Each structure stands twice: as structure tokens, then as C-alpha cells.
Amino acid sequence: MHEGIYYEFSFSSTPTDKEDIRSSMLNDLKLKEFKKDKRERRLYEITSTYEEVRGIIIRSFLNFVNKQIAIIEQVV
């Protein structure tokens, strides 16, 4: 499983109790979608925080593992 190129992203800050407004960040990446492709410039607007993205990745991985376990239990 690959988490993607999140290490080149800047994430918005987590709103504090006093501050209910979420900021967004504009990320400018130069990347290749596939190995044979040329590098392209991609712009992304990010409103998610690092904690939210990390939680999504962890939940996705756990769902994947649970499905694989269920498949193995059906076979055995």
C-alpha cells in the first residue's frame, strides 16, 4: 500500500477552539503519474489537515486488512 506523495504537500492547520475557520493551502507539484510519463505540473488546493489525511489512510488500510482476513477465513 502506498500513501502517495503526501510528503511534498503542505496541509492546512487544524482550527483551534477560538478559530472555527479552516484555511486552505495551494500545493504546486511536479510529478510523473506513470514511470514512462514526462513530469507534469499539478496544482492542488488542500483543505484537509495532516491528521485527517493520516486517519483516512489508517482506516483504509484497516478496512483492507479486514477484507483480506475475511477472504482467508472463507478459504480455510
N, C-alpha and C positions, 0 to 999 in steps of 0.2 A: 504494500500500500504506500502510496506517495502523497504527501501533503501538498505538493505543488511548490510554487516559488514564493511562498509567503515571506521568506526572509528578506526579500527586496521590497516588501510593502511597508508603508507607514500606515499604522492603524489610528483611528480616531481615539481620543481619550475617553475614558469612562466618565459619564456625568456624575458629579458629586450631588449630595443632598440639596445643596443650595442652587445648583445649576442643573436644570432639567432639560437643557438644550444639548442635543448631540451635534457635534461638529462632523464635518466630512473632510476627507483627505483626497487629493488628486495624486495618483501614482502614475509615473511615466516609466514604462519598462521596455527594454529592447530584448526580444526573445525569439526563439525558434519554436514553433508549435511541434514540428517533427524534425528529426535529425537532418533530413535532406533539404529542408526549407531554408531560405535566407532569413536573417534576423529582421524582425519587423518591430516597429514602434507601436506599443499599445498603451492607451490611456484608460485608467480605471478610477472611478470615484468610489471610495470606500467609506461607508458609514458604520461598519461593524467594528467593534473593539477586538483586540487580540484575544481577550478572554472568551468572547463569543465565538470567534473562529476556532479557537482551541477546543471549546466544548462541542462544537459541531463535528470536528474531526474525531474526537474521542467517542462520541455517541455513534457515529457512523462506523467506526472500527468495531465497537462492541456489538452493534447490530449484525455486522458481517460475521463476526466470530460466532454469535448465537445461531445464525442461519447455518453456518458450516457444521456446528455441533449437531444441530437438528438433522442435517443430511447424513452425517456419520452415524447417528443413533438409528436412523431408518435402515441403514445398510447392515448394521451389526445385529 
